[in-house]
Amino acid sequence: MDRIPVKSTSVAAVGYDPESAVLEIEFRGGGVYRYVHVPAAAYRLLLRASSVGEYVNRVIKPRFTATRL
């Protein structure tokens, strides 16, 4: 999956596959996580968030199951 860079102190890049509803987040610390069953709207809001890291911690992590790649 292609990832795009984001402006964040904690997140380096994000990628999304709308067909499988999978979100990948690459953290600046080096970890990459794949979140499943993420609606496209959540991805769009992530890209527009004033703080990407805060959005990930507040919305993505608590609501969606992740696997470390």
Phi and psi in degrees as GROMACS dihedral restraints (atoms count N, CA, C in turn):
[ dihedral_restraints ]
;  ai    aj    ak    al  type     phi  dphi    fc
    3     4     5     6     1   -76.4    20    10
    4     5     6     7     1   139.3    20    10
    6     7     8     9     1  -116.9    20    10
    7     8     9    10     1   148.0    20    10
    9    10    11    12     1  -111.0    20    10
   10    11    12    13     1   141.4    20    10
   12    13    14    15     1   -67.7    20    10
   13    14    15    16     1   147.0    20    10
   15    16    17    18     1  -127.9    20    10
   16    17    18    19     1   156.6    20    10
   18    19    20    21     1   -85.8    20    10
   19    20    21    22     1   105.8    20    10
   21    22    23    24     1  -163.2    20    10
   22    23    24    25     1   148.1    20    10
   24    25    26    27     1   -81.3    20    10
   25    26    27    28     1   -18.7    20    10
   27    28    29    30     1  -112.8    20    10
   28    29    30    31     1   -24.4    20    10
   30    31    32    33     1  -112.7    20    10
   31    32    33    34     1   128.4    20    10
   33    34    35    36     1   -88.2    20    10
   34    35    36    37     1   -43.6    20    10
   36    37    38    39     1  -158.1    20    10
   37    38    39    40     1   157.2    20    10
   39    40    41    42     1  -136.1    20    10
   40    41    42    43     1   150.7    20    10
   42    43    44    45     1  -140.1    20    10
   43    44    45    46     1   154.5    20    10
   45    46    47    48     1  -144.6    20    10
   46    47    48    49     1   136.6    20    10
   48    49    50    51     1  -114.2    20    10
   49    50    51    52     1   105.5    20    10
   51    52    53    54     1   -65.8    20    10
   52    53    54    55     1   -28.5    20    10
   54    55    56    57     1   -67.8    20    10
   55    56    57    58     1   -37.8    20    10
   57    58    59    60     1  -103.4    20    10
   58    59    60    61     1    -3.3    20    10
   60    61    62    63     1    55.6    20    10
   61    62    63    64     1    44.8    20    10
   63    64    65    66     1  -111.0    20    10
   64    65    66    67     1   131.3    20    10
   66    67    68    69     1  -113.3    20    10
   67    68    69    70     1   128.3    20    10
   69    70    71    72     1  -109.9    20    10
   70    71    72    73     1   134.9    20    10
   72    73    74    75     1  -124.8    20    10
   73    74    75    76     1   124.2    20    10
   75    76    77    78     1  -102.7    20    10
   76    77    78    79     1   116.9    20    10
   78    79    80    81     1   -88.2    20    10
   79    80    81    82     1   153.5    20    10
   81    82    83    84     1   -63.6    20    10
   82    83    84    85     1   -25.7    20    10
   84    85    86    87     1   -72.8    20    10
   85    86    87    88     1    -6.0    20    10
   87    88    89    90     1   110.0    20    10
   88    89    90    91     1   -17.1    20    10
   90    91    92    93     1   -77.3    20    10
   91    92    93    94     1   145.7    20    10
   93    94    95    96     1  -123.3    20    10
   94    95    96    97     1   128.8    20    10
   96    97    98    99     1  -122.7    20    10
   97    98    99   100     1   142.2    20    10
   99   100   101   102     1  -111.8    20    10
  100   101   102   103     1   119.9    20    10
  102   103   104   105     1  -104.9    20    10
  103   104   105   106     1   134.5    20    10
  105   106   107   108     1  -107.8    20    10
  106   107   108   109     1   157.2    20    10
  108   109   110   111     1    61.8    20    10
  109   110   111   112     1    37.3    20    10
  111   112   113   114     1   -93.5    20    10
  112   113   114   115     1   119.5    20    10
  114   115   116   117     1   -65.6    20    10
  115   116   117   118     1   151.6    20    10
  117   118   119   120     1   -57.9    20    10
  118   119   120   121     1   -34.2    20    10
  120   121   122   123     1   -62.2    20    10
  121   122   123   124     1   -38.0    20    10
  123   124   125   126     1   -65.6    20    10
  124   125   126   127     1   -38.1    20    10
  126   127   128   129     1   -65.6    20    10
  127   128   129   130     1   -44.7    20    10
  129   130   131   132     1   -61.4    20    10
  130   131   132   133     1   -41.1    20    10
  132   133   134   135     1   -66.7    20    10
  133   134   135   136     1   -35.3    20    10
  135   136   137   138     1   -60.0    20    10
  136   137   138   139     1   -45.1    20    10
  138   139   140   141     1   -65.8    20    10
  139   140   141   142     1   -27.8    20    10
  141   142   143   144     1   -95.5    20    10
  142   143   144   145     1    -4.1    20    10
  144   145   146   147     1   -63.9    20    10
  145   146   147   148     1   142.2    20    10
  147   148   149   150     1   -68.1    20    10
  148   149   150   151     1   -27.7    20    10
  150   151   152   153     1  -132.9    20    10
  151   152   153   154     1   106.0    20    10
  153   154   155   156     1   -62.2    20    10
  154   155   156   157     1   -45.1    20    10
  156   157   158   159     1   -60.6    20    10
  157   158   159   160     1   -41.8    20    10
  159   160   161   162     1   -64.9    20    10
  160   161   162   163     1   -41.6    20    10
  162   163   164   165     1   -62.6    20    10
  163   164   165   166     1   -43.1    20    10
  165   166   167   168     1   -60.0    20    10
  166   167   168   169     1   -46.6    20    10
  168   169   170   171     1   -69.5    20    10
  169   170   171   172     1   -34.7    20    10
  171   172   173   174     1   -86.9    20    10
  172   173   174   175     1   -34.4    20    10
  174   175   176   177     1  -113.3    20    10
  175   176   177   178     1   -51.4    20    10
  177   178   179   180     1   -72.9    20    10
  178   179   180   181     1   -56.4    20    10
  180   181   182   183     1   -57.2    20    10
  181   182   183   184     1   -45.0    20    10
  183   184   185   186     1   -72.0    20    10
  184   185   186   187     1   -21.9    20    10
  186   187   188   189     1  -105.4    20    10
  187   188   189   190     1   -19.7    20    10
  189   190   191   192     1  -126.9    20    10
  190   191   192   193     1   143.3    20    10
  192   193   194   195     1   -76.4    20    10
  193   194   195   196     1   136.3    20    10
  195   196   197   198     1  -122.2    20    10
  196   197   198   199     1   152.6    20    10
  198   199   200   201     1  -129.3    20    10
  199   200   201   202     1   133.2    20    10
  201   202   203   204     1   -79.8    20    10
  202   203   204   205     1   133.9    20    10
